[in-house]
Amino acid sequence: MQLTLVRHGEAIPEGRGQAQDAKRPLTPRGHQQAQQTAAYLKDQIQPDVFVVSTLLRAQETLEHLQQYFPDVPVFLCDKIKPDDKAKDAIEWLSQLPYESIVVVCHMNVVAHIAEQLTQQPYHPFALAEARIYEQAVISNGLSTQQKAFIPTA
């Protein structure tokens, strides 16, 4: 099975016209980053499902992927926000009955998910970075990173 982890693109800083972190949109640069990542992934994956955070910046990042995969269903997940525990996210993801899952979420949770799945040292994700993993099932220590992409925008 394939799991693709994507961090959202650049968002406006907290406190600049937005009262809540959950409502921070992508900047124009963030949209460029998300578009570059989506353009890369369109030739690398065939997703069965998208899983996206409930926060706006992750949803806006996902919209760029949906341009290439308009018929793929989307699940909103409230276990992949910045301060959520990777353990809870992995447990939730492991229950999904799909062979190719794309997750769009946030630092720090995305890097902790990758750390636990691969049993490799913690390595932060760049903005709009995508990493593609292969594994028999989603569980700690069973994933191997196959590819990665960091946008240049």
C-alpha positions as CSV (number, residue, x, y, z in Angstrom):
1,M,0.0,0.0,0.0
2,Q,1.1,3.5,-0.6
3,L,0.9,6.5,1.8
4,T,1.7,10.0,0.7
5,L,2.3,12.6,3.3
6,V,2.0,16.3,2.3
7,R,2.6,19.4,4.4
8,H,0.5,22.4,3.5
9,G,2.0,25.4,1.6
10,E,3.0,28.7,3.2
11,A,0.2,30.4,5.1
12,I,-0.2,33.9,6.3
13,P,1.4,34.4,9.7
14,E,-0.8,34.2,12.8
15,G,-2.2,37.5,13.9
16,R,-2.2,39.2,10.4
17,G,-5.9,39.7,9.8
18,Q,-6.9,36.3,11.1
19,A,-8.2,35.7,14.7
20,Q,-7.9,32.0,14.6
21,D,-5.1,29.7,13.5
22,A,-7.6,27.3,11.9
23,K,-8.6,30.0,9.4
24,R,-5.2,31.0,8.1
25,P,-5.2,30.8,4.3
26,L,-2.3,30.1,2.0
27,T,-0.2,33.0,0.7
28,P,0.2,33.5,-3.1
29,R,3.6,31.7,-2.6
30,G,1.8,28.9,-0.7
31,H,-0.5,28.4,-3.6
32,Q,2.5,28.2,-6.0
33,Q,4.1,25.6,-3.7
34,A,1.0,23.6,-3.5
35,Q,0.6,23.7,-7.3
36,Q,4.2,22.5,-7.8
37,T,3.7,19.6,-5.4
38,A,0.4,18.7,-7.1
39,A,2.0,18.8,-10.5
40,Y,4.7,16.4,-9.3
41,L,2.4,14.0,-7.6
42,K,0.0,13.7,-10.5
43,D,2.6,11.5,-12.3
44,Q,3.6,9.6,-9.1
45,I,0.4,8.4,-7.4
46,Q,-3.1,7.2,-8.1
47,P,-4.9,8.0,-4.8
48,D,-7.9,6.2,-3.6
49,V,-8.7,8.8,-0.9
50,F,-7.5,12.1,0.4
51,V,-7.3,12.8,4.1
52,V,-7.1,16.4,5.0
53,S,-6.9,18.4,8.2
54,T,-9.8,20.6,9.3
55,L,-7.6,23.7,9.1
56,L,-8.0,26.0,6.0
57,R,-4.4,26.0,4.8
58,A,-4.3,22.2,4.5
59,Q,-7.7,22.3,2.6
60,E,-6.4,25.0,0.2
61,T,-3.3,22.8,-0.4
62,L,-5.5,19.8,-1.2
63,E,-7.5,21.9,-3.7
64,H,-4.4,21.9,-6.0
65,L,-4.2,18.1,-5.9
66,Q,-7.9,17.8,-6.6
67,Q,-7.4,19.6,-9.9
68,Y,-5.6,16.4,-11.1
69,F,-7.8,13.9,-9.2
70,P,-11.3,15.4,-9.1
71,D,-13.1,12.2,-8.4
72,V,-11.1,11.1,-5.4
73,P,-13.2,11.2,-2.1
74,V,-12.0,13.4,0.7
75,F,-12.1,12.7,4.4
76,L,-11.8,15.5,7.0
77,C,-9.7,14.4,9.9
78,D,-9.4,16.2,13.2
79,K,-6.4,14.1,14.4
80,I,-3.8,15.6,12.1
81,K,-3.6,19.2,13.3
82,P,-0.3,20.8,14.3
83,D,-0.3,19.7,17.9
84,D,-2.0,16.4,17.5
85,K,-0.3,13.1,18.5
86,A,1.2,11.1,15.7
87,K,0.2,7.9,17.5
88,D,-3.5,8.8,17.3
89,A,-3.2,9.8,13.6
90,I,-1.5,6.6,12.7
91,E,-4.1,4.5,14.5
92,W,-6.9,6.4,12.7
93,L,-5.2,6.1,9.3
94,S,-4.5,2.3,9.8
95,Q,-8.3,1.7,9.9
96,L,-8.8,3.1,6.4
97,P,-9.6,0.4,3.8
98,Y,-7.6,1.9,0.9
99,E,-4.5,1.0,-0.9
100,S,-3.3,4.6,-1.8
101,I,-3.9,7.3,0.8
102,V,-2.8,10.9,0.5
103,V,-2.7,12.9,3.8
104,V,-2.5,16.7,3.8
105,C,-1.7,18.2,7.2
106,H,0.8,20.1,9.3
107,M,4.2,20.2,11.0
108,N,4.8,18.8,13.6
109,V,2.4,16.0,13.3
110,V,3.4,15.0,9.7
111,A,7.0,14.7,10.6
112,H,6.2,12.7,13.7
113,I,4.0,10.4,11.7
114,A,6.9,9.8,9.3
115,E,9.3,9.3,12.1
116,Q,7.1,6.6,13.7
117,L,6.2,4.8,10.5
118,T,9.8,4.5,9.3
119,Q,11.6,4.4,12.7
120,Q,14.0,6.9,11.3
121,P,15.1,10.1,13.1
122,Y,12.7,13.1,13.1
123,H,13.1,15.1,9.9
124,P,10.9,18.2,9.5
125,F,8.9,18.7,6.3
126,A,9.5,21.8,4.2
127,L,6.4,23.8,3.1
128,A,4.3,21.8,0.7
129,E,6.8,18.9,0.8
130,A,5.5,15.5,-0.2
131,R,6.9,12.1,0.8
132,I,5.7,8.8,-0.6
133,Y,5.9,5.7,1.5
134,E,5.3,2.0,0.8
135,Q,4.2,-0.5,3.4
136,A,2.1,-3.6,3.8
137,V,0.0,-1.9,6.5
138,I,0.1,1.4,8.2
139,S,2.0,0.6,11.4
140,N,5.1,1.8,13.3
141,G,8.3,0.7,11.7
142,L,6.8,-0.8,8.6
143,S,7.1,2.1,6.1
144,T,9.9,2.8,3.6
145,Q,10.2,6.2,2.0
146,Q,10.2,5.8,-1.8
147,K,10.3,9.4,-3.1
148,A,10.2,13.0,-1.9
149,F,9.5,16.4,-3.5
150,I,10.1,19.9,-2.2
151,P,8.7,22.8,-4.3
152,T,11.1,25.6,-5.4
153,A,8.6,28.4,-5.1
